[in-house]
Amino acid sequence: MSNSNTKHYFSYINEAIKQNWECPAMTDYQGKVSYTYGELAAQMVRISTFLQKEGVKPGDKIAICARSCTHWSLAFLGCEAARAVAVTILSEFAAADINYIINHSDSVILFADTITIKRLNRNDMPQVRKIIDISDFTAVESDGSRTPILDNSISISKEEVSFPTDNIDELALINYTSGTTSSPKGVMLTNRNISSNVTYGQETEPNSPDDNMLSLLPLAHIFGIMFGLLYQLAGGVHIYFLTKLPTPSLLLNAMKNV
């Protein structure tokens, strides 16, 4: 497929949000978190607004290190809506490797889950301005206090949905290898790299709001984020995130229920 055929993945998602405003978009399986496409859009705007207020500029790096879930997806999409660069890190990495990646990538904000935050020492990542716990989107201060980051008074109408699509050749994502033979290496991917996969998926195997999908691969893996999140949102699919390691019994029940 030639690059000329590539449609920005946010073009697909903008359309899917407008067409499926009241329909479910993302749900944590066996959890309490669930968003419609309209609610997804509002949260993306709130997260991107927070980042901009923190001085994050297009091209700045935002690290995400947490187990895959709905809030992981919101952090990523809010980051991309702000034209920042997401640095996706497997939460199973050793603390030293997570610190290395955060520092090596020059990340200025860290979104992480509670367990990961407890494993890290903020003194080892001095350039990070804020550490955000994605479980409740609160900033974890150095004294342990927490401050909500999302302004729930911010809303968006269906007609106002217009996440950026004029940046297809800008850097969008740095995906780090596991570092099997040496230190982890950052693979730099543009919006075109991501969008070409979404375009290919939608042109060869289109999905729709009639589909449910169980997302169980780590979103910090590029295949996980491409075909466990973005390809689905592009078609208006309802995504269920397993959020746990897929044991046989859990996986079979989830596939049956979803």
N, C-alpha and C positions, 0 to 999 in steps of 0.2 A: 504494500500500500504506500503510495507516495505521500510525502509530507503535505502536499497541497490539499489532500483530502482530509487532513486532520482537523477536527472540530474541538475547540477548547472544552475540557471536561466541565468547566463551570457553565458553559452554554447549555449543556445537557441538564445540569443540576438546576440552573435558573428556571428552565422550562418545566422540569419535574416538580419543583416546588410550587410553581404557579398552578399547574394542572392537578396537583394532588394536595392542596392546601390543608384539607381536613383529614387526610388519610395518614395512617401510621407510617412513620419513616424508620425509626430505630427503637429497639427494645432490648433491655438486658434480660436474658432468659432466667427465670426464677428470681428476678430482681424487681425493684419497684420503679426503675427508671424507664420512661418511655416518652417519645416525642412524635408529634405529627410533623409533616413537612413544613407547615407554617411555624410551629414552635421551633423547629430546627433552624429556620431562617432567622428568627428573633435571637436565638442563642448565639448564632454565628456573628450577628451584628454586635451583640453585647461583648463577646470575647474580643473581636477585632477592635472595638472602641476602647476597651481596657488596655489592649496592647499599645494602641496609638497614644493614649494618655500617659503611658509609661515611657513614651519616647521611642518606641519601636518604629523603625523606618523600613520601607521596602528593601529587602535584601538582608535585613538583620536575621540572626539565627535564633530559633526557638526550639529548645529541646523538649521532647515528649518521652517519658520513661514510665510506663505503667502497663499493667495487664490490659489486654484488649477489652473494650467495653464501649458503651454509648458515649460516655464522657471523654474517652480517648479520642473518639471520632469528632466530637465537638471541638476539642482543643486543636486538632489538626485543621479542621475546616475553618475555624476562626482565625487561625494563623495564616492560612492561605488567603482568606478574605482580606487580611491586612497586608497582603503581598510580602509577607515575611517568608523565611525559608525554614521549613520544619526539619528538625534533626531527630530522626526516630531511633530509639534505643531500646533493645530488649531488656525488660525488667529483670530477667534471669541472669544478666551479666553480673560479674563480681563488682563490688562497689568501686574498686580501683579502676576498672575498665569504664564504668559509667562516668566517673570523674574525669578520666582521660578524654573520653569522647566530648563531654561538655566543654572542657577547656580547649581541646584541639579544634573544635568547630567554632569557637568564640560565641557560644550561645549566651544570650543575655537574660532569658527567662527560662525557667524550668517548670514544666507541668509533670507531676508525678503522682503516684498513688501513695497512700499513707505508709505502707510498708517500706517502699523505696525511700521515701523522705527520711524515715528513721534510720536507714542504713547509711545515709550520706552525711558528710560533714561539710556544711556550707563554707567553712574556712578554706576548704580545698578547691573551691570554685569561686574565686573572688570577683570575677566579672559578672556573675549572675545577680541581677537586680532584685528579682522576686522569685520565690519558690511557691508554686501554686499546687495545692492538693486538689486533684480532679474529683475526688469523691464528693466534695461540696463546693468546689471552686472558691476556696478561701486562700488568701495569701498567708503563709506561715512565717511569722516574724522571728527574728533571732531570739527573742525572749519566750517563744512558744505561743504567743497570742496569735489570734487569727482575725483576718479582716476580709469580709466578702468582696469579691472583685467585680461581680456582675451588677449592673444597674438595671433592675427589672422594670424601671419606668421607660426604658427604651423599647420601642415597638417598631414594627415594620408592616406595611400593608402588602398584599399580593402584588399590587401594581408597582411597588417600589423595589422589588427584588431585582438586583442587578449586580451580582458579584463579578469581580473583574475578569474580563476575557481578552483584554488588549495586551497581555503580557505573556504570550504563549512561548516566547523564546527566553524568558527570564528563569533563573534558577528557582526551583520550587521545593526541592527535597534533597537532603543528604542522608543516604541510607548506609549505615556502617556495617561492614562485614564482621563476622564473629572473631576474626583475628586468630585463625587456627595456627598459622605458621609464624605470626609476629603480631605487632600491634594492629588493632582494628583499622581498616582503611575506609575512608568516606567516599561513597559513590555519588557523584553530583548529577542530579536529574532535573531537567527543565520541565516546564508545563507541557511542552510539546512531547517529551518522552512519555509523560503520564497520559496525556490526552490521546496519543496515538493508540494506546492500549484500550482506552475507553471507546474510542471510535471504532476500532476493530471489533471489539466485543459487541457493540450495538449494531454494527452492520452485518455481522456474521451470525450472531445468536442473540437477537434483541430480547430484552426482558420487559416486564410491564408491572403495573400496580396489582395485577392479579397474582403475582408471584410472592411467596415467602422464601426467605433464604436464611440458613443457619450459618453464621460466620464463626469459624472456630480456629482459623490460622492466626498467628500473631500479626497484628496490624503493623508491627515494627519491621516485618518482612515485606519486601516490595510486592510479592505475589499476594500476600494477605491484604494489603491496603488497596491493591488494584482490583482484585476480584473477590474481596470480602467486604468492600465498602463502596468504592467510587463507581465501579461498573453497575452495582445495584442501585445506588442513588440516582445515577443517570437515567435509569428506566422507571423510577418511581416505585421500586420494590420495597417491601417491608423486611428490614434486616433484624434478625435476632442474634445477639452476641452471646456466645456460650459463657464467657467470662471466667471459666474454670478449665483446668486440664481435662481433656476429653477422655475420661474413663469409659470403658465399654458400656456400662449400665447408664451413665449419664448421657452419653452420646446417643444410644438407642432410644431412650425416652425423649430426648430433645428432638430427634428426627421425627419420631412419631407425633409429638405434640405440635411441632412447627409445620 
